[in-house]
Amino acid sequence: MMMMIIQNPSLFNPFRLACSQICTELGCFSTYVAVIIAITFGLVSIIAFVLYCYIQRRPRSRTTMEQFKGQPRLPKFAVPRRYDIRLKPDLEACKFAGSVAIDLDIVDDTKYIVLNAAELSVDNDSVMFTNRDVSEVLEPLQIDLVEVDEILVLEFAETLPIGPGVLTIGFDGTLNDKMKGFYRSTYEHNGEKKNMAVTQFEPVDARRCFPCWDEPACKATFKITLDLPSELVALSNMPIVEEKVHGHLKTVSYQESPIMSTYLVAVVIGLFDYVEDHTSDGVRVRVYCQVGKANQGKFALSVAVRTLELYKGYFAMPYSLPKLDMVAIPDFAFGAMENYGLVTYRETALLYDDQHSAAANKQRVVTVVAHELAHQWFGNLVTMEWWTHLWLNEGFATWVSYLASDSLFPEWKVWTQFLDEPTEGLKLDGLAESHPIEVEVNHAAEITEIFDAISYKKGASVIRMLQSYLGAERFQRSLAAYIKKYAGSNAKTQDLWAALEEGSGEPVNKLMNSWTKQKGYPVVSVKFKDQNLVFEQSQFLSSGSHGYGQWIVPITFCCGSYDVRKNFLLQKKSETLNIKEFLSDKRDAASAWIKINVDQTGFYRVKYDEDLAAKLRYAIENKYLSPTDRFGILDDSFALCMARQQSLSSLLTLMGAYRGEPEYTVLSNLINISYKVATIAADAAPELLDYVKQFFISLFQSSAEMLGWEPKKGEGHLDAMLRGEILNALVVFGHDLTLNEANRRFLAFLGDRNTPLLPPDIRKAAYVAVMQKVSTSNRLGYESLLRVYRETDLSQEKTRILSSLASCPDPDIILEVLNFLLSSEVRTQDAVFGLLVSREGRETAWTWLKVNWEHISEVWGSGYLLTRFVSTIVSPFTSFEKAKEIEEFFAIRTKPSIARTLKQSIERVHINANWVQSIQNEEHLVQTLKKLAQRE
């Protein structure tokens, strides 16, 4: 009431009239009283009028606009329906001008329109809202760009009418060098350095190109027009409908898009060549790349056409746009981006050179293309409702990319290689500082950090686990129904579970909630006693600490043969199962093994009692188990050893059973584990290092001799990949014959870059070998590698070299390498490849990071690449003192985009430190290593 009176002084009129009446009725005797009353009301009126004028003239936003600040999501009283966007980039000045007309519906009473905008200069005079029903044009009273929340708040004088309207905004921006929003990428054409303009909007950077409702659920259609130099190629999501040339400039207009989220809008402008093909139903597919590199796009083009055909059948729905363009971008932060109809890639993920690309590069092109094209259905057509459900996009696309790769190249055995996905997911999810698959997101700055192994790799793994449980046919049928139901709209995790539950009749929601709504996973301990298997689940933590989670675990196991298997759901903490029917007194030791989690389809670890573990080790030595099960037993044992639930001697003995292992995926994991074990053992007791190296050389030498240095006629894709990895391992462990041969072949390569002596698959091993002999007094090998780096224009070759340089054991050379990463010779996206330094260089790298942190934070601080600097340099340390030092340094330097990664990295240092202490207390390690190394 008081506020009403203050805001409207006329409300005092009845009181003044009442005062006059009092004076009249009481006569002269009461005149004095009446005058006093009148004076009082007069004074109050004057005060009220002054307050009223103050309120009317002060900036309203200081109180009323506060309600929109610090919110994770935009208010819902306006809903966008259509964007008409016009952009005019200036590639020389690295700026752009633009305008947007947004058709929207006002659905609730409001004086405000709130949308996203960041790093844009808004032309206030251009901002207006037109009510379609009465053609009334409204200009905002106040325009407030809140940079910290990346929102644009428009306040109008009156409540906006419910119904349709058009919001128009003019703006300017900068083509930044941060690889997000609307940014510039550099390339050379005829010896001249040029800029191209590129967009990267996922997760929340469309707002850096044009004001918009930059949330996945705010789907709309998009009409895009570009003004640009006439000699350039301009691409967007949809085909061109009109192109008008005006001298040196042209205007290109594109067909209006179907409904989609802002993060999928895309524009690319530059000079390109392309190769083209069509699907059987007429979809035009092109691969664009720098001029002169068109031949390198042919392999990806073939993969894309075949993958679109495959997905059309698998999803029971054709690709929904008339064209698909795929573009190789020289500067690109992620591996690729699934923009609807215009997929952008790093060059390393799209281009393949028959002569200079390795087999691993070829496989990466296939899996990345298959991943991005899966998004055209699962992500673009059906979109997550909010970033909490990011895993629906990324986990599914990761899983289905293996489905496509296996269909196109069955000889690659990619479902065995899929085990690399859960391995990475299990590593991250074994941390106390992990997060659930469905993770709450409270600020835009937090989103980038959840593009991690949980969303991608754990997400893919639980999908595979569910498909295995439901059966491939029921899973596919239910998935197609889900896509049909939610096409063109948004979905949450529960919507997928409901569709799969309806299609399968299984309690999918109940089963899967325990895997997506809580972080972590179980370790299932198994004991055999009196013809019973006793199962007990508990949360696995790499720290060895006790966790409190509980899951519904799909248990599968087999006894002595893959023909004898059983499955059930472990829903309690523990359960006992009688397996008498599976056993026979006549079974010998070879057939008495029991393997849990058959083919590693479940996202959990298994801990066997000593007797069961010994029988499995015997089965591994005699190759009775499948490659996937050999992989799983090794990986679980390594994790248990790190968590101090198993001795290092026990792990090393198990690793010895893999001598002569023929399978690429298993041997690759064995090599990766050996690197970690060697480093930890050396930190625990330096005298162990020579014995560890001797053991690992003996473990890998026979496989290396069998493969040789050069490709054999008719050999497989996996042999080519394995040759490079196993030679690299022998180099790292100091095998003299391998080191010498690698250096000899590298010298031949320097004289002839096309020599058959150094094919692409073994170049990384040769480069690492060269760096092992480099020092401040012997720089020749280092300088030779830098020369190769500078002369090649193949991105894959450059990253091979960058990832080899810091393997040098000389700390002074490592400092040079790290400083080289900050130079203009290394693209911003590629610097992270050179951060993995040798054990001798860890302290140098940490000092370098501290000295250069402000610069690194400025250059890489706006994207996920900064987290790579933190995790790669911090995580390898193995002492509590170093963990404390790291915490103290970052105490005043952290930011939301690295907070989670920093905590995880420090936790890894604590895990390493505890593991080191455990090894220091372990007896007979030297004797165990000597015994293992002497075995043949």
LINMO-V951955 format. One line per field, one symbol per residue. psi: psi as a letter, one per 40 degrees, with the letter a starting at -180 (. if undefined). burial: I if it has 24 or more other ideal C-beta (glycine too) atoms within 12 Angstrom, else O. Layout:
# LINMO-V951955
psi->???
burial->???
This chain:
# LINMO-V951955
psi->ddddddegdeeedddddddddddddeaddeddddddddddddddddddddddddddeihdedddeddeieidiiifehhidhhhhhigihedefiiiiihhhhihheihieihhiiihfihhhdeehihhhddefhhhhidihhhgddefihhhhidihhhhaiihhhhiiiihgifefiahiiiiihhfehhiiihiihdhdfedeedihigfidegiiihhhhhhiideihhiadiihdhhhhgbeiihhiiihiihiideeiihhhahiiiiiiiidfehhhihiiiheeddeedddddddddddddddddefhiheieihhhhhhdhhdadihfhheghiiiddedihhddeiidddddddddddddddddddgdddhiidiedfdddddddddddddddddddgdeefdddddedddddddddeeidfaiidhhhheideeddeegaedddddddddddddddddiddddddddddddddeheaiiiddddddddddddeigddddddeddeiiaiihhhhihhffihhhhiihhhdeeihieiiihhhhiiiheieegiiiihheidiihhhfddeiidehaddeeihhighefeigiihhiiddddddddddddefeiiddddddddddddddddefeiidddddddddeehehehdddddddddddddddddddddgdeddddddddddddedddddddadiiiheiiddddddddddddddddefhddddddddddddddddheehedgiddeddddddddedeiidegeddddddddddddiehddddddddeddeehehdddddddddddeieehiddedddeegiideeddddddddddedddddddeeeaedddddddddddeifiddddddddddedeeiideeddddddddddddddddddddddehifdddddddddei.
burial->OOOOOOOOIOOIOOOOOOIOOOOOOOOOOOOOOIOOOIOOIOOOIOOIOOOOOOOOOOOOIOOOIOOIOOOOIIIOOIIIIIIIIIIIIIIOOOIIIIIIIIIIIIOOOIIIIIIIIIIIIIOOOIIIIIIOOOOOOIOIIIIIIIOOIIIIIIIIOOOIIOOIIIIIIIIIIIIIIIIIIIIIIIIOOOOOOIIIIIIIIIIIIIIIIIIIIIIIIIIIIIIIIIIIIOOIIIIIIIIIOOOOOOOOOIIIIIOIIIIIIIIIIIIIIIIIIIIOIOIOOOIIIIIIIIIOIOOIIIIIIIIIIIIIIIIIOIIOIIIIIIIIIIIIIIIIIIIIIIIIIIIIIIIIIIIIIOOIIIIIIIIIIIIIIIIIIIIIIIIIIIIIIIIIIIIIIIIIIIIIIIIIIIIIIOOIIIIIIIIIIIIIIIIIIIIIIIIIIIIOIOIIIIIIIIIIIIIIIIIIIIIIIIIIIIOOOIIIIIIIIIIOOIIIIIIIIOIIIOIIIOIIOIOIIOIIOIIIIIIIIIIIIIIIOOOOIIIIIIIIIIIIOOIOIIIIIIIIIIIIOOOOIOOOIIOOOOOOIOIOOIOOOOOOOOIIIIIIIIIIIIIIIIIIOOOIIOIIIIIIIOOIIIIIIIIIIIIIIIIIIIIIIIIIIIIIIIIIIIIIIIIIIIIIIIIIIIIIIIIIIIIIIOOIIOIIIIIIIIIIIOIIOOIOIOIOOOOOIIIIIIIIIIIIIIIIIIIOOIIOIIIOIIOOIIOOOOOOIIIIIIIIIIIIIIIIIIOOOOOOIIOIIIOIIOOIIIIIIIIIIIIIIIIIIIIOIIIIIIIIIIOOOIIIIIIIIIIIIIIIIIOIIIOIIIOIIOOIIOIIIIIIIIIIIIIIIIIIIIIOOIIOOIOOOIOOOIIOIIIIIIIIIIIIIIIIIIIIOIIOOIOOIIOIIOOIIOOO
